[in-house]
């Protein structure tokens, strides 16, 4: 997603967690750096259905930091070109509406 190439820091993240009924399917996943995975799970970042990365202002408000992440806000994320391998827009919308700390 961020074009990171250092394999030890890349993780597969569920958009809808498996524990909450999310499936182990490519369309319910994002390949994220470990720090972004954690922020995604906690709702401090999200990916819009238009495949843009958003960083919550709450990161700054809750922890008085985030300067590493705010420059990424609004950037287009990289996804596979084949539609069947891309994240499901409805699942991303759900993350935006129920997890993201707007």
Buried (B, 14 or more C-beta within 10 A) or exposed (E): BBEBEEEEEBBEBBBBEEEEEBBEEBBBBBBBBEEBBBBBBBBBBBBBBEBBBBBBBBBBEEEEEBEEBBEBBEBEBEBEEEEEEBBBBEBBBBBBEEBBBE
